[in-house]
Structures are given as structure tokens and as C-alpha cells.
Amino acid sequence: MTVIAVTGHMDLTEQSVVLVREALKTLLADHTQDGLTGVSCIAKGADAIFADVVLSLGGRLVVVVPSADYRQTKVKPGYATEFDRLHGAAHEVVVMPHAQANREAYEAANKELLRRADHLFAVWDGQPGNGRGGTADTVASARAIGLPVTIVWPDGATRQNQ
């Protein structure tokens, strides 16, 4: 069985969502033959797209929630239905032992993703991060422990406000 974790941007443009979904379908399909497990925090954007693709390919989804209050305080109303659908479809849900969603909780969640993974897919534009616990930081942590990293940034992908 292959266990692939995801990290990535939340602020993808609508066009980029389509491009990233197709790229992930192609890449993840290569890992379905011996059983695929995807590990995701199911945040809006890359995490959710990855989780949805894993499920659509018949894989198992493990959801890592950064904190006890994450759903109530960080999931915006426009994304809540999708968050709840992915959460409900998960084979396993791990809630990190943090009461509040903050940098420490995100770092712990990312550490848990990497601990469980054989491989990390990073939906990342390659730009430096804006602090601890983000995509760039997670990629650096994976590389530091020798975890294989696949960067997923299809031609034409962009982030909002860029």
C-alpha cells in the first residue's frame, strides 16, 4: 500500500483548480494498483482537491484535523459542505491535541502527515512561505527527513491575487 500525504495552497484560482485536479488524477492513478491511502488536512484548495481525487480513485482517505476548534473557527461557510463531505468519507480522522487552530496546531498536523506518509505531493508554486506550518515549510521538513516529494504545479496554474 502506498501512503501519500498532501500539502498545498488554499488560494488557487478557479482555472488552477481544474489544472491541479487533472494533474493529481494522473499522478495518483499510478499508485492505485497496490492500494492508495491519501493523508490530508482537507483545508480548502489543494488539500480538498487531493482528498476528492483519492476518493474518486477508490483510495482510502485519512484526515488530520489540526485542532478541536478547526471546523468551527477556520472552515468558511462556503466550504463547510465540502469539508463535511470529505470528513465523513474518511476512513480515519485524527484530531491533533490542540484546542485552538494556530501555527503550533498546523505544524503538529503537518508533522503527523509526514509521519504517516511514504511520499508527499506538494501543490506548490515554489515560492518561499509566509511562516511556519505552510506549504514551503512542510516541503522543507519532508526533504529534511528524506521523504520523497513530488511538486505539482501544472503549466498555467496561479494563485489568487498574483
N, C-alpha and C positions, 0 to 999 in steps of 0.2 A: 504494500500500500504506500502511496505517495502522499505526504502531507505538505501542502503548500500554504503559506501564510501570505497575507497581502498588507501593503501599506500604500498610501497614495493620497493624492489631492482631493479635497472636498469640492473645490470651486471650478470644476470642469465646465466648459461651455456646452451647450446642447449638441453641437456638431461633434465635439470631442467625446461625449458620452457614447455616441454611436461608434466612433472610431475605436475607442478603448474596448467597448463590448466585443466588437468583432475580433480585435487582436487577442483579447483574453480567451474567447471561444477557440480560436486556432491554437493558442499555446496550451490551454488546459486540456484540449481534446487529446493531445499527445500523452497525457498522464492518466487517462481513464481505464486503460486496459487492465491494470493491476489494482484498481480501486483508488479513487481520488477522495481525499479529505481536504477541504479548504478551511482555513482558520482566519476569521475576520472580526473586526470590532463593529462591523456593519454601520459605520458612520455614513452619512450621505456622500455620494460621489464614488470614488474608486472602490472603497470597501464594499458598498452595497452592490455595485455592478459586478464585482468579483464574486460575491456571495450568490447573486442571482444566476450567474453563469455556472458556478459549481453545481447548484441545484438543477439547472436545466440540463446538465450533462449526466445527471444521475449520481453525482457525488454526495458525500456527507459534509455537512456544514457544522463547524464548531464556532460558536460566537463567544467572544471575550468582551465583556462589558466593563469599562474602566472603573465604574463606581456605582454604589447603590442608588444614587440620585440621577444617574446619567439620562435615563429615559425622560424623567420629569423636567430636568433643567436644561438639557442640551439638544434634545430632539425637537426640531421646529415643527409646528402644526402641519405644514405642507409635506413633511417627510414622515410623519408619525405612522401612517397606514403602512407604508413600505417597511419601515423599521419593525413594526409589529409582525408583519407577514414573515420577514426573514427570521426574526427572533423565534416565532412559532414553528418555523420549518427546520430549525436547528436540531441536529442530533444530540448536541450537548451545548449547554450555556454555562459559562464560567463568569461569575461576577467577582471582580477584584475586591479585596478587603479595604476599600476606601469609601468613606461616607459621601465625599463630595468629588465631583469631576473637576480636576485641576491638573497641572503639569505632572505632579507626582503620580496621580492616578493613570494618566496617559502613558507615562514612562513604564509603569508597572504592567499595564496592559500590553505594551509593545514588547516588553521583556518576556511576557507569557507567550505571545505569538511566536517569538523567535525560539523559545524553549521547546515548543511543540512541533516546530517545522523542520522539514528536510530541505526546504527551498523557500526563498522569499521572492515574490513578484512585487515590484515597486512601480506603481503608476506615477511616474515622477519625471518632471521636466529637467532635472539635473541641476536646478538652481539651489543655492545654499538655503538652509532652513531659517525659520524665524524664531527659533528657540528649541529647547529640549522637548522631546516627545513627538516631534513632527516627522515627516517623511524622510528628509535628509538625515536626520539623527538616527532613525531606525535602519536606514540603509547602511550607515557607517557602523552601527552596532552589529549588524549581521555580518558585514565584511570582517569586522574585528574578531569575530568568533569562528570565521571560516565557513559561514553558511553561504551556499550559492545564492546569488542574486541575479534575477532577470529584470532588466529595466524595460518597462512597457510604456513607450511614448510614441505612438504612431505619427507618421508624417501628417501634418495639418492639425494636430492636437494643440489646444491652447487652454489657458485658464481665463476665467472671467476677470475683467479689468486689467488685461495685459495688452 
